[in-house]
Amino acid sequence: MVTRNEILKKCVEHKHALIFAAGIATAIVGKKVLESKTVKDAATQGMASVMAVRKDAEETFQDMRENAEEIVIDAHEENKKEIYVEAKE
């Protein structure tokens, strides 16, 4: 009868072959997982969520930019008023 120690010794002797076989098995299982409908649906939902967040962020950034431009215009008008008021005095 073969003992566990003998099996472990054989595995250690052929560890490179085992690593290669494990790599092939991982690739096959990974391909099956990635091709599954569940993973595709989850990836599609994730991408849709990311696109929605991106659109919201762009809209928020555009609003912030418009507000900042208005503040700059108002500040320039305030500065011009102050200059003209000082010049009349």
Residue frames relative to the residue before (quaternion, step in Angstrom):
aa qw qx qy qz dx dy dz
M 1.0000 0.0000 0.0000 0.0000 0.00 0.00 0.00
V 0.4122 -0.7125 0.5198 0.2284 3.56 -1.03 0.87
T 0.3020 -0.7656 0.5416 0.1713 3.56 -0.82 0.98
R 0.6682 -0.4993 0.3744 0.4051 3.53 -1.28 0.27
N 0.6256 0.5460 -0.3382 0.4429 3.56 1.00 -0.77
E 0.6482 0.5096 -0.3188 0.4673 3.58 0.98 -0.80
I 0.6365 0.5169 -0.3241 0.4719 3.59 1.02 -0.78
L 0.6581 0.5061 -0.3062 0.4659 3.58 0.94 -0.87
K 0.6335 0.5230 -0.3303 0.4648 3.59 1.00 -0.79
K 0.6481 0.5102 -0.3148 0.4698 3.60 0.97 -0.83
C 0.6493 0.5162 -0.3141 0.4618 3.59 1.00 -0.83
V 0.6531 0.5056 -0.3142 0.4682 3.57 0.97 -0.83
E 0.6300 0.5367 -0.3304 0.4537 3.59 1.02 -0.75
H 0.7850 0.2778 -0.1267 0.5390 3.58 1.01 -0.79
K 0.2073 0.8310 -0.5017 0.1215 3.61 1.07 0.61
H 0.6229 0.5383 -0.3565 0.4418 3.61 1.03 -0.63
A 0.6403 0.5055 -0.3157 0.4846 3.58 1.04 -0.76
L 0.6490 0.5112 -0.3153 0.4670 3.58 1.03 -0.78
I 0.6383 0.5145 -0.3258 0.4709 3.59 1.01 -0.80
F 0.6374 0.5213 -0.3184 0.4696 3.58 1.00 -0.84
A 0.6683 0.4935 -0.2946 0.4723 3.59 0.90 -0.93
A 0.6429 0.5122 -0.3233 0.4688 3.58 1.02 -0.79
G 0.6272 0.5359 -0.3291 0.4595 3.60 1.06 -0.72
I 0.6541 0.4941 -0.3074 0.4832 3.56 0.97 -0.85
A 0.6537 0.5072 -0.3162 0.4642 3.59 0.92 -0.87
T 0.6438 0.5164 -0.3227 0.4635 3.59 0.99 -0.81
A 0.6480 0.5177 -0.3188 0.4589 3.58 0.97 -0.82
I 0.6644 0.4985 -0.3070 0.4645 3.58 0.93 -0.86
V 0.6743 0.4749 -0.2954 0.4822 3.58 0.88 -0.93
G 0.6414 0.5333 -0.3223 0.4476 3.60 0.97 -0.84
K 0.6408 0.5183 -0.3227 0.4655 3.57 0.98 -0.84
K 0.6576 0.5062 -0.3119 0.4626 3.58 0.92 -0.87
V 0.6519 0.5104 -0.3152 0.4639 3.56 0.96 -0.86
L 0.6969 0.4812 -0.2842 0.4495 3.59 0.85 -0.95
E 0.6812 0.4767 -0.2905 0.4736 3.58 1.11 -0.55
S 0.5111 0.6690 -0.4211 0.3375 3.60 1.20 -0.23
K 0.5940 -0.5983 0.4175 0.3390 3.54 -1.15 0.70
T 0.6206 0.5604 -0.3423 0.4286 3.58 1.01 -0.75
V 0.6740 0.4803 -0.2944 0.4778 3.58 0.90 -0.91
K 0.6435 0.5169 -0.3262 0.4608 3.59 0.98 -0.82
D 0.6566 0.5032 -0.3118 0.4674 3.58 0.95 -0.84
A 0.6547 0.5064 -0.3118 0.4666 3.58 0.97 -0.84
A 0.6538 0.5046 -0.3132 0.4689 3.58 0.98 -0.82
T 0.6412 0.5181 -0.3218 0.4657 3.58 1.01 -0.78
Q 0.6531 0.5016 -0.3092 0.4757 3.57 0.95 -0.85
G 0.6450 0.5216 -0.3145 0.4615 3.57 0.99 -0.82
M 0.6647 0.4949 -0.3020 0.4712 3.57 0.94 -0.88
A 0.6360 0.5195 -0.3308 0.4650 3.60 0.99 -0.77
S 0.6431 0.5176 -0.3197 0.4652 3.58 0.99 -0.78
V 0.6520 0.5116 -0.3114 0.4649 3.56 0.95 -0.88
M 0.6584 0.5062 -0.3089 0.4635 3.59 0.96 -0.84
A 0.6425 0.5111 -0.3258 0.4689 3.60 1.02 -0.75
V 0.6484 0.5027 -0.3178 0.4752 3.60 0.96 -0.83
R 0.6393 0.5291 -0.3247 0.4538 3.58 0.98 -0.84
K 0.6550 0.5098 -0.3127 0.4618 3.58 0.94 -0.88
D 0.6503 0.5077 -0.3104 0.4723 3.59 0.96 -0.85
A 0.6529 0.5113 -0.3150 0.4616 3.58 0.97 -0.83
E 0.6432 0.5165 -0.3230 0.4639 3.60 0.99 -0.80
E 0.6517 0.5048 -0.3152 0.4702 3.58 0.97 -0.83
T 0.6520 0.5056 -0.3145 0.4695 3.58 0.95 -0.85
F 0.6490 0.5129 -0.3153 0.4651 3.58 0.95 -0.86
Q 0.6462 0.5138 -0.3243 0.4618 3.59 0.97 -0.82
D 0.6406 0.5151 -0.3208 0.4705 3.61 0.98 -0.80
M 0.6517 0.5064 -0.3125 0.4703 3.58 0.96 -0.87
R 0.6464 0.5257 -0.3179 0.4525 3.57 0.98 -0.81
E 0.6552 0.5047 -0.3092 0.4693 3.57 0.94 -0.89
N 0.6506 0.5088 -0.3154 0.4673 3.59 0.96 -0.83
A 0.6517 0.5097 -0.3161 0.4643 3.58 0.97 -0.83
E 0.6364 0.5211 -0.3292 0.4637 3.59 0.99 -0.78
E 0.6434 0.5150 -0.3178 0.4688 3.59 1.00 -0.80
I 0.6382 0.5209 -0.3248 0.4647 3.58 1.00 -0.80
V 0.6526 0.5069 -0.3167 0.4657 3.59 0.95 -0.84
I 0.6450 0.5105 -0.3210 0.4695 3.60 0.95 -0.84
D 0.6578 0.5026 -0.3072 0.4695 3.59 0.94 -0.89
A 0.6462 0.5200 -0.3237 0.4553 3.60 0.97 -0.81
H 0.6486 0.5063 -0.3225 0.4679 3.59 0.99 -0.78
E 0.6413 0.5134 -0.3241 0.4691 3.59 1.01 -0.77
E 0.6317 0.5255 -0.3269 0.4669 3.60 1.01 -0.80
N 0.6546 0.5090 -0.3115 0.4642 3.58 0.95 -0.87
K 0.6507 0.5083 -0.3208 0.4640 3.60 0.96 -0.82
K 0.6382 0.5217 -0.3294 0.4604 3.61 0.97 -0.81
E 0.6565 0.5088 -0.3117 0.4615 3.58 0.94 -0.88
I 0.6460 0.5169 -0.3229 0.4595 3.60 0.95 -0.80
Y 0.6946 0.4682 -0.2879 0.4642 3.59 0.88 -0.90
V 0.6176 0.5348 -0.3439 0.4630 3.59 1.06 -0.70
E 0.6712 0.4882 -0.2923 0.4752 3.62 0.90 -0.87
A 0.6508 0.5222 -0.3215 0.4477 3.58 1.02 -0.76
K 0.6605 0.5083 -0.3159 0.4534 3.65 1.01 -0.70
E 0.6379 0.5281 -0.3346 0.4497 3.60 1.07 -0.60
